[in-house]
Each structure stands twice: as structure tokens, then as C-alpha cells.
Amino acid sequence: MTYQKPPEPIEALLDAPASPIARLSPDRRMLLVVQPATFPTIADVAQPRFRLAGLRFNPATNGPSREPYYVSLSLQPSGGGVAKQISGLPSALKATSPQWSPDSRSIAFVQRTASGLELWTIDVASANAQQLQGVRLNGILGSPFAWLPDSSGLLCKVVPADRGDAPKISDVPTGPHVSENLGNVSPAPTYEDMLKTPEEEAIFELYATAQLVVAPLKGAVHPPVAKGMIGDVSVSPNGLYALVQEIHRPFSYSFPASEFPLQTEVFNLKTGERKALFDRPLVDYLPIANDAVAVGPRDYNWRGDAPATLAWTEAGDRGDPNAKVEVHDRLFALDAPFDGKPTLLLESPMRLSVVDWGTPHFAVATEARWSDRRIRYIAFDVAHPANPTVTLYEGSQQDRYRSPGSPYSAPNSTGHDVIQFAPDGKSVYFFSVGATPTGDKPFIATMPLTGGAEKILWRSEDPFYAAPIGLLDRGTALVRRETQTEPPNYFRVSLESNADGYKQITSFASPYAGLKLPTKQLLKYKRADGIELTATLWIPAGYDKSQGPLPTLMEAYPLEFKSRSTAGQVSGSPNRFPRITAGSPVFFTQSGYAVLENASIPIVGEGTAQPNDTYVEQLVAGAKAAIDYGSSLGVVDSKRVAVMGHSYGAFMTANLLAHSDMFRAGIARSGAYNRTLTPYGFQAEERTYWQAPETYYKMSPFNYADKIKTPILLIHGEADDNTGTYPIQSERFYAALKGQGATVRLVFLPLEAHGYEAHESIQHMLWEMNRWLDTYVKPLAPVSTVGGNASPHTSRMESDIEDAVSAF
């Protein structure tokens, strides 16, 4: 069949532009305002691409095959005033990776064209853009450029001038493709797009190889610093050294490029001298555990507060978080010229996930442990690591109400982020989402260097939702503020006096001007076992309860928790301006449905119990609580409810239809339905199939295909790139349901990955969903699905499904 479009009211919401985004300059005087693009066309998505080593890239552009971009750029003084339009920009702007220079005088960005990635810069004083000639960027293995600390130019990954043609893959095989394992324990998640042949290895190596060059803002490009399959690159604060990570052979056919052998080196940008730091072998040995890490040094980074000091982490448990050791991670540092003995800065009983650098006497390390969801902020003396550490905060990663947020860092004069200290020098700034039982109320606070209670300087208050973006000076912050009816805009706010109020800087109009928007309210209710739950209820514009209860669409995404108290905490804010993104269920308020969005369905396992031991029971109880409460309000018609979800939400949808009779229909997008196809864990489940076969069986709706009598619409991206959600999951689930006489429709969206991108694909998805709801949910009486006469369009439905499966 051809692509279809949803009804016009839904289409109008879909095509509304995104809200602009502002990026604060390092000197805090200017905002770069970027306008995100809407949706590419299916022709754009159909551009050439390779799917190799877990990556998808366009051989014509030498960049990612999918990447969000911006269609307009402008400058706005942070103190307010008239915005400055930028001259000289490309006529068809597709800007990615905009980055301020450390001195705030320039901005660099990548311009995507059909033939390659161009490097452009903007002179802020003149508001003029120009292309840096002779620079053909290579963005296949990450960001293609980094500013030099003195802002004189950029360190760039470019396409080698001597690169030849790509190897040709013959249609005539020279022999079988063989993989073997000679007794090594090498568990692997179900990764997509792995290398399969020597020819694919050669193609990947050709396109991933880049030259590292210095491109001055003025003058010719310098000779190459290095050449190879270069990934992450960063420059030391003093500008003398470049930290370079390079992938090399042997490759793997079971693991993505991120796990390939990785050589880490330091290059002297003045002399060309190189110093090898560590050559990590292929990471194919990790246990199936969320805190499992590679053996040896990892996470190399520059200390932002020192001229040229490298820091890194090493596991004290051989990478196995279940090992019975006191020290699971160690933090080391080494000064230039990197020949001495590393200094041990910190030992941790947990994993060290982030280090925020401040001064030689103060830094903050974030320690975390997945098994019990613990998190801790530790302050330590970098210059004197033997001094006692200070615990700034310790609690559950999932306890949103008690979380202080995280240390606020901002670029220093070299462009490296460092912790920001309060004027008294005795505390540091923290930014937090500010979760409360009535919704998120972000705040800015200071935390004493010696630990103790935070002092909240500013907090968002009803009816606004305002989130901190950065500090403008010692007493003023930049925030992004919105309400249910006012679109996001940027404001200055005083941290010293609430009387000063908000000073508006930008005046972005509503993207939904002239459209009838639904209204929303935050619902709070309880599950039968007493756990508190929430959902956002959306109702069509103009609806009144006197009109009677509405057919309803419920959307959810289950999450795992280790405690009942954190499982019931409120997430999000009722004060936010509606942003109806492509995957949202809120579109269907335009067709007369009530929508229960983000209905919380926590799956809790306290102590030694695992959440998924009672997954089905908790799933059904959570869904029932949402429907019952919505019905008690007189809004939700409990006899006309559909359930939908994407990815793990699709898995949820199929399970709810298999184990309950609460729904008229289900819509499952890009899901996994047979957990034996993901035997080495899934979502937050760390046990393998062989360790918990009963759990895997019970949680797989494929095993209950004979129980699913509710009409279910399956939608899947034909080129799904997500671990675990192979398209075959939907294909086989459809075949199982069809064989049992279920009412089911399968739609494969050509060229689409786990998240759908093309305008035509999203239009068609919404058309399919709207039609399914109107057929099976909206009628007052249930629609008969006996004998295949489920709807007026059933005669076409079967052939459409067969066409989709055969095309796949």
C-alpha cells in the first residue's frame, strides 16, 4: 500500500515546529538560538547508508545516516534586546554540532550537504558566517572537531586525501562465512548491524579512517597530526597535547565498534611526538551486569583545572561488580609529559561514573551501584588525596525527592568545564530537577564544601515550570520558563531577591497558534498494594463531563525499582507547555479520545527479590489502577480503553492483552515479544535466560499468543537498530497470533530504525493508529472479531499484512 495521512487535526499538531533552543556562551553574554528541523522526507531517509559495526553512516557524507539538525541560527544578547541575524549562512541550512569557542568570539558548526560535512564558523561580533575551506570532515566515529583552548582554530577529523574507492562486494561468494568460539566465555547482548564478512571489515575501516589536522580560523590547514580510525579527541587546557583514541583490528562479528580494541595516546601538537597510554583489547568478556566494565584504564579525560593532567578510572574488581572486593574502582591522574608514576586520587566501593573538577583542592566524584541503586557524591582534595573525603550526598538513584541534583559546571577560559563556586568560596552550586509530590520544581542551590544541607537560592514555583540553564553572574541565572499555555522562553532571574522577578530575554511564539489544544491534569492514585501512582490525563478541547465518559487511550512504559517508596514518586510537571512529539499518544485527543499519558507502572523488587519475579502481576495491577481512577473521575469509559507503548512499552502492551481483559485494543510499536531471543538480559534484567528460565517464559507474550483475543496493531521499523528489538520479533509474533486466529495487523515502516524519522512514516503510523482506535475502541458496543469480519476494511487488512511481511 502507499503512505497514508492522518486526519487534518492530527496532521496540524504533527507539523507544528519545535520550540527554539538557546545555548549560552562561555562568557555568558550571548545566546546562540537554534531552530530544530521538523521531519525529513522519506527520500532523505533513503539516502545511501552502511550498517556496519553497530553504526549507520552515509558513505557520501562521511557522517551518521541519521542526525538531528538545525534550520536557523541567530544571536541574542543574554541581557535582553534585539536578536542579531547571522549573514552568510548556507541557503539550505542543515547545521549540527554548534559549539562556542572558549573566548566566546566564534561559533563552529557542521553543515550537512549531500556530498559531505563542511566546517563553518560564525564571527560573533560581525554576526557573519563563512566556510573553512579545505576541510572535509569525517564524523563517522563521533564529533568531528574540537576547539583549541586559545580559540585560534579547531582540531578536526577529516577524510584522508589519499583515500581510495570502497571495496566491491562480489555477488559470487568465495566460501562460507565462519564464526567460532574455542571455549571462551563471551556473552553478548543482541546487538544489531554487526560485521559479517572480511569485505564489510574493509569497508568499515576505509570509511572510519580519518586524519587529525589543525584548522586555523585564518591560514592553511596544518599537516596531519595522526591517521587512523579515530574516535574521541580532546585538547589539553594548555593547548599543547591532544588525547586521541583509535580503534584498530582485530574486529568482532558479535560486538559493536565501541568494544573493538582501542589504543589511547597523547600527541604533542607542537612536536608531533606521541605517547602510548593504554591499548585496550577487544571487550568480549564482560559479565551480564549493568556495572560491568572493561579491565584496565578507562574514561580518560583532562582535568579541566590543570594545564595538562590526565585522569582515568580502573576497576579494582576485574570489571565484575559481583566480585567480593572492597575497592571496585580507582581514580588515577598523571601530569605531562606522562612519563612518571600515576597518582592514586580515590578508591571507591562503587563505580566511579563522573568526576567534576574544580580546583587542585576540590573535586567531586559521583559513585554509583546498580544492584541496590545507590549513589553518592564525594568531595576530595586532588592535591592531597590522602586527606579524608567528604560525603556531600548519599541515597538512592531513584529517590527523586531527596536528590540534591548535581554540581553545576561551566567552561573556564580554556573551554573545559569546572565546578562553579559560590562568592564566599565555601560552597558550590548545584542544579536540580527539584522533584516534589506535586511535580518537578527545579532549583538552584549551594552545597557547603564540608557537606551538610543545601541552601536553595531560587526555585521554580507554580504556575510556572522554569529550569536553570546557567549562571550569568554571581547573582543572576538564565532559566527556561513555560506554563501550560505559554511556550518556553528564556528569562533572567535574580538569585538574591525574589522581588526582582523574571526579566524576559526571548519572545518565541507558540508553535500551536490557532490550534485547539487539549487540556491536561496530573492524576495521583494508588495501586491495590498501596503504591502511589501517577498519570497525565489529557482531554479534548471543549470537553465537559456532562458529555459522558470518553473512549480512552492509555500509554505507559514500565520501570523497575528496588523500593516501594521511590516507585511511587512523581515525575514531570503539570505546568509544562505541551510538546506533542512524533511518538506521543496525545494526538488522539483530536479524534475525541481521552489519553492517560505516562501512566506509571512500577515493577518493584525489594531486598533480595528481583522486580521481574512478579512482573505480570504488578503490570496488570498498575494498569487496572489507572483505568479505575480515570473511570471514577467520570472521564474514562472503562469499557472502551486501548493500551499502547513503544519498545518496552510495546512489550508491556502485549503482556497486558495476554494476561487481562481490560482493553478493547492494543497498539505495540517496535517491541520484543519473545525473551528467549534476548537470552543475555533485557532492560534492567541482569539474569540470563539460563539463570531464570521461568521468568523469561512468563514475561514473553509470545508464549501466550493463544490467550490474546483483543485486537492488536503491531508497528515496527524495518531497519530497527535497537538492542533486542529485531524486526523478527514482530514478524514471528504476528505469525503466532495469526495462527491462533487473533485479530492482528502488522505494519513494517521501510527504512525506519527504532525511532521513526521520516515525515511520511510518522504520518502513516498515526493514520494506522487512528484507524485502529476508531474501529475497535470508539464504538459503544464491542466490534465482533469472529470469522475475520472485524471491521469495514478487514477485507484489505490481511493482504496488507502479507505484503508487509513478504517485503520485509
C-alpha positions in Angstrom: 0.0 0.0 0.0 1.1 3.7 -0.3 1.7 6.1 2.6 -1.4 7.5 4.2 -2.1 10.7 6.2 -4.0 11.0 9.5 -7.0 13.3 9.8 -6.2 17.0 9.4 -6.5 17.9 13.2 -3.8 15.3 13.9 -1.7 16.4 11.0 -1.8 20.0 12.2 -0.3 19.1 15.5 2.3 16.9 13.9 3.6 19.7 11.6 3.9 22.3 14.3 7.5 23.5 14.5 9.7 22.7 17.5 10.5 25.4 20.1 13.8 27.2 19.6 16.7 26.3 21.9 19.3 28.7 23.3 23.0 27.9 24.0 24.8 30.2 26.5 28.3 31.5 25.5 31.2 30.8 27.9 31.4 34.5 28.8 27.6 34.4 29.5 26.9 37.5 27.4 25.3 35.9 24.4 22.9 33.2 23.4 23.1 31.1 20.2 19.4 30.4 19.3 18.9 27.3 17.2 15.7 26.2 15.5 15.4 22.4 15.3 14.3 20.9 11.9 10.9 19.1 11.8 10.9 15.8 9.9 13.0 14.7 7.0 11.2 13.2 4.0 11.4 9.5 3.2 13.6 10.5 0.3 16.1 12.0 2.8 16.0 8.8 4.9 16.5 6.7 1.8 20.0 8.2 1.2 22.8 5.7 0.9 24.0 4.1 4.2 26.1 1.3 5.5 25.1 -0.7 8.6 28.4 -1.9 10.0 30.0 -2.5 13.4 26.9 -1.2 15.2 27.0 2.1 13.3 24.9 3.5 10.5 26.7 6.0 8.3 26.3 7.7 4.9 29.3 7.0 2.6 28.6 10.1 0.6 28.7 12.5 3.6 31.1 10.5 5.9 28.7 11.2 8.7 25.9 9.5 10.6 22.9 8.4 8.4 20.6 10.0 11.0 21.3 13.1 12.9 19.1 16.0 14.2 20.0 19.3 12.6 19.0 23.0 12.9 17.5 25.1 10.1 18.2 28.5 11.5 20.8 30.2 13.8 20.7 33.6 15.4 22.3 35.5 18.3 20.6 37.0 21.3 22.3 39.1 24.0 21.7 37.4 27.4 20.9 40.8 28.9 17.9 41.2 26.5 17.5 43.4 23.5 17.2 42.8 19.8 18.3 39.4 18.3 21.1 39.5 15.7 20.5 37.7 12.4 23.6 35.9 11.0 24.6 36.7 7.5 26.5 34.4 5.1 24.8 31.1 6.3 24.2 28.4 3.7 20.9 28.9 1.9 19.7 25.4 2.9 21.0 25.3 6.4 21.4 21.8 8.0 23.6 22.7 10.9 24.8 20.2 13.5 27.2 20.3 16.5 27.3 24.0 17.1 30.0 24.9 19.6 31.1 28.1 21.1 34.8 28.9 21.1 36.4 29.2 24.6 36.7 33.0 24.1 33.1 33.4 23.0 34.1 35.3 19.9 33.3 32.5 17.5 31.0 29.6 16.9 31.8 26.5 14.8 29.2 24.1 13.3 28.9 21.3 10.8 26.9 21.9 7.6 25.4 18.7 6.2 25.4 18.5 2.4 24.6 15.7 0.0 28.3 15.3 -0.7 29.9 15.8 2.7 30.3 17.5 6.1 31.5 21.1 5.8 33.1 23.1 8.7 31.6 26.6 9.1 32.4 29.3 11.7 30.5 32.4 12.8 32.2 35.6 13.9 30.0 36.8 16.8 31.0 40.5 16.6 30.0 40.9 12.9 27.3 38.1 13.0 28.8 36.7 9.8 29.3 33.0 8.8 31.8 31.5 6.5 33.0 28.1 5.5 36.5 27.0 6.4 37.9 25.9 3.0 39.8 22.7 2.5 38.2 20.8 5.5 36.1 17.7 4.6 35.1 16.4 8.0 34.7 12.7 9.0 32.0 12.3 11.6 31.5 8.5 11.5 33.2 7.8 14.8 31.8 10.7 16.8 32.2 14.5 16.9 34.4 15.7 14.0 36.0 18.7 15.7 37.1 20.3 18.9 38.1 23.9 19.6 41.7 24.7 20.6 41.8 26.3 24.0 43.1 29.6 22.7 40.2 29.8 20.2 42.7 30.2 17.3 41.3 27.2 15.4 40.0 23.7 15.6 41.3 20.2 15.8 39.4 18.3 13.1 38.9 14.7 11.9 39.0 14.9 8.1 38.6 12.4 5.2 42.1 11.3 4.2 43.2 13.0 1.0 44.5 9.7 -0.3 41.5 7.5 0.5 40.7 5.2 -2.4 37.5 3.7 -3.6 35.5 1.4 -1.3 36.0 -2.4 -1.8 33.4 -4.0 -4.0 31.4 -6.8 -2.6 31.1 -9.6 -5.2 27.7 -11.3 -5.7 29.6 -14.6 -6.1 30.7 -15.9 -2.7 34.2 -17.3 -2.3 33.2 -19.6 0.5 31.2 -19.8 3.7 31.3 -17.2 6.5 32.5 -18.8 9.7 32.4 -17.8 13.3 33.8 -19.9 16.2 34.4 -19.7 19.9 37.0 -22.0 21.4 35.8 -22.3 24.9 35.9 -18.6 25.9 33.1 -17.2 28.0 31.9 -14.3 25.8 28.2 -13.4 26.5 26.8 -10.8 24.1 23.6 -8.8 24.1 21.6 -9.0 20.8 23.4 -6.1 19.0 22.3 -5.0 15.6 24.3 -4.2 12.4 27.4 -6.3 13.3 30.2 -7.0 10.8 29.8 -10.3 9.0 32.4 -10.7 6.3 36.0 -9.6 5.5 34.6 -7.3 2.8 32.5 -5.5 5.4 35.5 -5.2 7.6 37.4 -3.5 4.8 34.5 -1.1 4.0 34.2 -0.1 7.7 37.9 0.5 8.0 38.0 2.6 4.9 35.2 5.0 5.9 36.1 5.1 9.7 39.7 6.1 9.0 40.4 9.8 9.4 43.2 12.2 9.5 43.6 14.5 12.5 44.5 18.1 11.5 44.6 21.6 13.0 42.4 24.0 11.0 43.2 27.6 12.0 40.5 30.3 11.7 42.9 32.1 9.5 45.5 30.4 7.3 46.0 27.0 5.8 45.2 23.6 7.4 48.3 22.1 9.1 49.8 18.8 8.1 48.1 15.7 9.7 48.8 15.0 13.4 47.6 11.4 13.1 45.8 9.0 10.9 43.6 6.0 11.8 40.1 5.0 12.9 40.0 7.9 15.3 37.2 8.2 17.8 37.2 10.6 20.7 39.6 13.6 20.6 40.2 16.3 23.1 42.8 19.0 23.7 44.6 19.7 27.0 43.7 23.0 28.7 47.2 24.4 27.8 46.7 23.5 24.2 49.9 21.5 23.9 48.5 18.0 23.8 45.7 16.0 22.1 44.2 13.0 23.8 43.3 10.6 20.9 41.5 7.2 21.0 41.9 5.0 17.9 40.0 1.8 17.1 42.1 -1.0 15.5 41.9 -4.6 14.4 41.1 -7.4 15.2 37.4 -6.6 14.8 34.5 -8.6 16.2 31.4 -10.1 14.5 29.5 -10.2 17.8 30.2 -6.7 19.3 29.9 -3.1 18.0 32.8 -0.7 17.3 32.6 0.6 20.9 34.0 -2.7 22.1 36.8 -3.1 19.5 40.4 -2.9 20.5 41.2 0.8 21.4 44.6 2.5 21.5 44.7 5.6 23.7 47.6 8.0 23.0 48.7 11.6 23.7 50.0 13.7 20.8 52.2 16.7 21.3 50.7 19.2 18.9 53.9 21.2 18.6 56.5 18.5 18.1 54.3 15.6 16.8 55.7 13.3 19.5 53.2 10.6 20.6 52.9 8.8 23.9 51.0 5.5 24.1 48.9 5.2 27.3 46.9 2.0 27.0 45.9 -0.5 24.3 42.6 -2.0 25.4 41.9 -5.4 23.8 38.5 -6.4 22.4 35.9 -6.2 25.2 34.1 -9.5 24.7 34.3 -10.9 28.2 32.1 -8.8 30.3 29.6 -10.5 32.6 25.9 -9.6 32.1 25.7 -6.9 34.7 24.8 -3.2 34.4 28.0 -2.2 36.3 30.3 -4.5 34.3 33.3 -2.5 32.8 36.4 -3.3 30.8 39.6 -4.3 32.6 42.3 -1.7 32.7 42.2 2.1 32.3 39.0 3.6 31.0 37.3 7.0 30.7 40.4 9.1 30.1 39.8 12.8 30.4 41.7 16.1 31.0 41.4 17.7 34.4 39.7 21.0 33.5 41.5 22.9 36.3 45.1 21.9 35.4 47.3 22.7 32.4 47.8 19.2 31.2 46.8 16.4 33.6 45.1 13.2 32.5 42.7 11.3 34.8 41.2 7.9 34.3 39.5 5.1 36.2 40.5 1.5 36.7 38.3 -1.3 38.0 39.5 -3.0 41.2 37.3 -6.0 40.6 38.5 -7.1 37.1 35.3 -5.4 35.7 32.9 -7.7 37.6 30.7 -5.8 40.0 29.7 -9.0 41.8 33.3 -9.7 42.8 33.8 -9.7 46.6 36.3 -6.9 46.9 36.4 -3.7 49.0 37.5 -1.4 46.2 35.6 -1.6 42.9 37.1 1.5 41.2 40.2 3.6 41.5 40.8 7.1 40.1 44.3 8.0 38.9 45.9 11.1 37.5 49.2 11.8 35.6 50.8 15.1 34.7 52.6 15.9 31.4 54.9 14.7 29.9 53.1 11.5 31.1 56.3 9.5 31.9 56.0 9.3 35.7 54.1 7.2 38.1 50.3 7.9 38.2 48.9 9.4 41.4 46.1 7.5 43.1 43.4 10.1 43.8 40.5 8.0 45.1 39.3 4.5 45.9 35.6 3.6 45.7 33.4 0.7 46.9 31.2 1.5 43.9 31.6 2.5 40.3 33.0 6.0 39.6 30.7 7.3 36.9 31.6 11.1 36.7 34.3 13.4 38.1 33.6 17.1 38.2 36.9 19.0 38.5 37.0 22.3 40.5 40.4 23.4 41.9 43.6 21.5 42.9 42.0 21.2 46.4 38.4 20.3 45.5 36.7 17.9 43.0 33.5 15.9 43.2 33.3 12.2 42.2 29.9 10.5 41.6 29.9 6.9 42.8 27.0 4.6 41.9 26.0 1.0 42.2 23.2 -0.6 40.2 22.4 -3.6 42.3 20.9 -1.5 45.2 20.5 1.7 43.1 22.9 3.7 45.5 24.5 7.0 44.5 27.0 9.1 46.4 28.7 12.5 45.8 32.2 12.5 47.3 34.4 15.7 47.6 38.1 15.1 47.7 41.4 17.0 47.7 43.1 16.5 44.4 46.4 17.9 45.6 46.4 15.9 48.8 44.4 12.7 48.1 45.4 11.2 51.5 43.1 13.8 53.2 39.7 12.5 54.2 36.9 12.7 51.7 33.6 14.4 52.4 30.3 12.8 51.5 28.1 15.6 50.1 25.1 13.3 49.5 24.2 9.6 49.6 20.9 8.0 48.8 19.0 6.0 46.1 19.5 6.8 42.4 15.7 6.5 42.2 14.9 8.8 45.1 13.9 11.9 43.2 12.5 13.8 46.2 15.8 13.7 48.2 18.2 14.2 45.3 20.2 17.5 45.5 20.7 17.4 41.8 24.4 17.6 40.6 27.3 20.0 40.8 27.0 22.9 38.3 30.0 23.2 36.0 30.7 25.8 33.3 33.5 26.4 30.8 36.6 28.2 32.0 38.9 30.3 29.8 40.2 27.1 28.0 36.7 25.8 27.3 36.9 23.0 29.9 34.1 22.6 32.4 34.9 23.3 36.0 32.7 23.4 39.1 31.3 26.8 39.9 31.9 28.1 43.5 29.7 30.5 45.4 31.1 34.0 46.0 32.1 33.1 49.6 34.2 30.2 48.3 32.8 27.9 50.9 30.1 26.2 48.8 29.5 25.1 45.3 26.4 25.5 43.1 24.0 22.6 42.5 21.3 22.4 39.8 18.4 20.1 40.5 15.1 19.0 38.8 13.6 19.6 42.2 11.1 16.7 42.3 8.2 17.1 44.7 4.9 15.2 45.3 3.2 17.8 43.2 5.6 17.7 40.3 9.1 18.9 39.4 10.1 22.3 40.7 13.7 22.9 39.6 16.0 24.8 41.8 19.5 26.3 42.2 21.2 25.7 45.5 24.6 25.9 47.1 26.2 22.9 48.9 28.8 23.5 51.6 32.3 22.2 50.7 32.2 20.4 54.1 28.8 18.7 53.4 25.5 19.4 55.0 22.2 20.8 53.9 21.8 22.7 50.7 20.8 26.3 50.7 18.2 26.9 48.0 18.7 30.2 46.3 15.9 30.0 43.7 13.1 27.6 42.9 10.5 27.4 40.2 7.0 28.0 41.6 3.5 27.4 40.4 2.1 28.0 37.9 5.4 28.1 36.1 7.9 25.4 35.2 11.3 27.0 35.0 14.5 25.1 34.6 18.0 26.6 35.2 20.3 26.8 32.1 23.3 28.6 33.6 24.6 31.3 35.8 25.0 34.7 34.2 26.9 36.3 37.0 27.2 35.9 40.8 23.6 36.9 41.4 21.7 36.1 38.2 20.8 33.0 36.4 19.4 32.1 33.0 16.3 29.9 33.1 13.9 28.5 30.5 10.3 29.1 31.7 6.9 27.9 30.5 3.4 27.2 31.6 0.6 25.1 30.3 -0.5 27.8 28.0 2.8 29.8 27.5 5.6 28.4 25.3 9.1 28.1 26.6 11.2 31.3 26.6 14.4 32.4 28.3 14.5 34.7 31.3 17.0 36.3 33.7 16.2 35.7 37.3 17.8 37.0 40.5 19.3 34.6 43.0 19.5 37.3 45.6 16.0 38.8 45.7 12.7 37.3 44.6 11.4 40.8 44.2 13.4 41.3 41.0 11.2 38.7 39.4 11.8 37.4 35.8 13.2 39.5 33.0 12.3 38.1 29.7 15.0 37.7 27.1 13.4 35.9 24.2 9.9 36.0 22.8 9.2 32.8 20.9 5.7 32.4 19.7 3.6 29.3 20.4 4.1 26.6 17.7 0.4 25.8 18.1 -1.1 29.2 17.4 -4.6 28.8 16.1 -5.0 25.2 17.0 -7.4 23.8 19.6 -5.1 22.1 22.2 -6.2 19.5 24.7 -6.0 20.3 28.4 -4.2 18.2 31.0 -4.0 17.4 34.7 -1.8 15.3 36.9 -3.6 12.3 38.4 -2.4 10.7 41.6 -3.9 7.4 42.8 -2.9 4.1 44.4 -2.3 0.6 43.2 -4.1 -2.2 45.1 -1.0 -2.9 47.2 -0.8 0.8 48.3 2.0 2.0 46.0 1.3 5.6 44.8 1.0 6.0 41.0 0.6 9.0 38.6 -0.6 9.6 35.1 -1.2 12.7 33.0 -4.8 12.9 31.8 -5.4 14.8 28.6 -8.9 15.6 27.4 -10.1 17.1 24.1 -10.6 20.9 23.9 -14.1 21.8 24.9 -14.9 18.5 26.6 -17.2 18.6 29.6 -18.0 15.7 31.9 -21.7 16.2 31.2 -21.0 14.8 27.7 -20.2 11.4 29.3 -17.1 9.3 29.6 -14.7 9.1 26.7 -13.1 6.3 24.8 -9.5 6.3 26.2 -6.0 5.5 25.1 -3.6 4.6 27.9 0.2 4.8 27.3 2.9 3.6 29.6 6.5 2.4 29.9 7.2 0.1 32.9 10.2 0.9 35.1 12.0 -1.3 37.7 12.5 -0.2 41.3 14.2 -1.5 44.4 12.0 0.2 46.9 8.2 0.9 47.2 8.9 4.5 48.4 10.8 5.6 45.3 8.5 3.7 42.9 5.6 6.0 43.8 7.4 9.3 43.3 6.0 11.9 40.9 8.0 12.5 37.7 7.5 15.5 35.4 5.4 18.7 35.9 1.8 19.6 35.2 3.0 23.2 34.5 4.9 22.4 31.3 3.8 23.6 27.9 2.5 20.8 25.7 5.1 19.5 23.3 3.4 16.8 21.3 6.3 14.8 19.7 6.0 12.2 17.0 5.5 9.2 19.3 3.0 10.9 21.6 -0.4 9.4 22.3 -1.8 13.0 22.8 -2.5 13.3 19.1 -5.7 11.2 19.5 -7.4 13.8 21.7 -8.0 15.5 18.4 -10.1 12.4 17.4 -12.2 12.6 20.6 -10.2 10.3 22.9 -9.1 10.9 26.5 -5.5 10.0 26.9 -3.8 8.6 30.0 -0.2 9.5 29.2 2.8 8.1 31.0 0.7 6.0 33.4 3.3 4.9 36.0 3.7 1.2 36.2 6.5 0.5 38.6 7.8 -3.1 38.9 9.2 -3.4 42.4 11.5 -6.0 43.9 12.8 -5.1 47.4 15.7 -6.7 49.2 16.8 -10.0 47.6 13.7 -10.1 45.4 14.0 -9.2 41.8 11.4 -6.8 40.2 10.6 -9.1 37.3 9.8 -12.1 39.6 6.3 -10.6 39.8 6.3 -8.6 36.6 2.9 -9.7 35.2 1.1 -9.3 38.4 2.4 -5.8 39.0 1.8 -4.8 35.4 -1.9 -5.8 35.5 -2.4 -4.1 38.9 -0.8 -0.9 37.7 -3.0 -0.7 34.5 -6.1 -1.6 36.4 -5.5 1.2 38.9 -5.1 3.8 36.1 -8.3 2.7 34.4 -10.3 2.6 37.7 -9.2 6.0 38.8 -9.9 7.6 35.4 -13.3 6.0 35.4 -14.0 7.3 38.9 -13.5 10.8 37.6 -16.2 10.3 35.0 -13.8 10.9 32.1 -12.6 7.4 31.2 -15.0 4.9 29.8 -13.7 1.7 31.4 -15.3 -0.4 28.7 -13.6 1.5 25.9 -9.9 1.6 26.7 -6.9 0.9 24.4 -3.4 0.4 25.6 -0.2 1.4 23.6 3.5 1.5 24.1 6.8 1.8 22.2 9.8 -0.6 22.7 9.5 -1.9 26.3 6.1 -0.3 26.3 5.1 -2.5 23.3 6.3 -5.5 25.3 4.0 -4.2 28.1 1.1 -3.8 25.8 1.3 -7.4 24.5 1.6 -8.7 28.1 -1.5 -6.8 29.2 -3.5 -8.2 26.4 -2.3 -11.7 27.2 -3.0 -11.5 30.9 -6.0 -9.3 31.3 -9.3 -8.4 29.6 -9.3 -4.7 30.5 -8.8 -3.4 26.9 -10.7 -3.1 23.7 -7.5 -2.9 21.6 -3.7 -2.7 21.8 -1.1 -0.8 19.8 2.5 -2.1 20.1 5.4 -0.3 18.3 8.9 -1.7 17.9 8.7 -4.2 20.6 10.2 -7.5 21.7 7.8 -10.4 22.5 9.9 -13.5 22.9 12.6 -13.1 25.6 14.4 -16.3 24.5 15.7 -14.1 21.6 17.3 -11.8 24.2 18.9 -14.5 26.4 21.6 -12.4 28.0 19.4 -9.9 29.8 17.0 -7.2 28.7 16.0 -3.8 30.0 17.1 -3.8 33.7 17.1 -7.7 33.9 20.6 -8.8 34.6 19.9 -12.5 34.9 20.4 -14.6 31.8 17.8 -17.0 30.4 19.6 -20.0 31.9 19.6 -18.4 35.3 15.9 -17.5 35.3 14.1 -19.5 32.6 10.8 -19.3 34.4 10.9 -15.5 34.4 11.9 -15.3 30.7 9.0 -17.7 29.9 6.4 -15.9 31.9 7.4 -12.5 30.7 7.2 -13.5 27.0 3.8 -12.7 25.5 4.8 -14.9 22.5 4.2 -17.9 24.8 0.6 -16.7 25.4 -0.3 -16.0 21.8 -3.3 -18.3 22.2 -4.7 -16.1 25.0 -4.6 -12.9 23.1 -8.2 -12.3 21.8 -8.0 -8.4 21.9 -7.2 -6.8 18.5 -3.6 -5.7 18.4 -1.8 -3.5 15.9 1.9 -4.2 15.5 4.2 -1.5 14.0 7.9 -1.9 13.6 10.7 -0.1 11.9 12.0 -2.3 9.1 15.6 -1.4 10.0 15.3 -1.4 13.8 18.8 -0.7 15.3 17.9 -1.2 19.0 19.5 -4.0 21.0 16.9 -6.7 21.5 14.0 -5.4 19.3 14.9 -7.1 16.0 12.2 -6.8 13.4 11.8 -10.5 13.5 10.2 -10.1 17.0 7.1 -8.6 15.4 7.2 -10.9 12.4 7.2 -14.0 14.5 4.7 -12.6 17.0 2.4 -11.8 14.2 2.7 -15.3 12.7 1.9 -16.8 16.2 -1.1 -14.6 16.7 -2.4 -15.2 13.1 -2.1 -19.0 13.7 -4.3 -18.7 16.7 -7.0 -16.7 14.9 -6.2 -13.4 16.6 -7.2 -10.0 15.1 -3.9 -8.6 14.3 -2.3 -6.2 11.8 1.4 -5.9 11.2 2.9 -2.7 9.6 6.6 -2.5 8.7 7.8 1.0 8.1 10.5 0.9 5.3 14.0 2.2 6.2 13.0 3.2 9.7 15.1 2.4 12.8 13.9 2.0 16.4 12.6 5.6 16.4 10.7 6.6 13.3 12.0 9.6 11.4 10.5 10.3 8.0 7.5 12.6 7.8 5.7 10.0 5.6 6.4 7.2 8.1 5.1 9.2 11.0 2.0 10.3 9.1 1.3 6.7 8.2 1.9 5.5 11.7 -0.7 8.0 13.1 -3.2 7.0 10.3 -2.8 3.3 11.3 -3.3 4.1 15.0 -6.2 6.4 14.5 -8.0 3.9 12.2 -7.4 1.1 14.7 -8.8 3.1 17.6 -11.8 4.3 15.6 -12.5 0.7 14.6 -12.2 -1.2 17.8 -12.4 1.3 20.7 -14.7 4.2 19.7 -17.9 2.2 19.1 -20.2 1.9 22.1 -20.6 -1.8 21.6 -17.6 -4.1 21.1 -16.8 -4.9 17.5 -17.0 -8.6 16.7 -13.8 -10.1 15.6 -15.2 -13.6 14.9 -14.5 -15.1 11.5 -12.2 -12.2 10.3 -15.1 -9.7 9.9 -13.7 -7.3 12.4 -14.0 -4.1 10.5 -15.1 -2.5 7.3 -11.6 -2.7 6.0 -10.8 -6.3 7.1 -11.0 -7.5 3.5 -7.9 -5.4 2.7 -6.2 -5.9 6.0 -5.0 -9.5 5.5 -3.4 -8.8 2.2 -1.7 -5.6 3.5 -0.1 -7.6 6.3 1.1 -10.4 4.0 2.6 -7.7 1.7 4.4 -6.1 4.6 5.8 -9.4 5.8 6.9 -10.5 2.4 8.5 -7.1 1.7 10.5 -7.4 4.9 
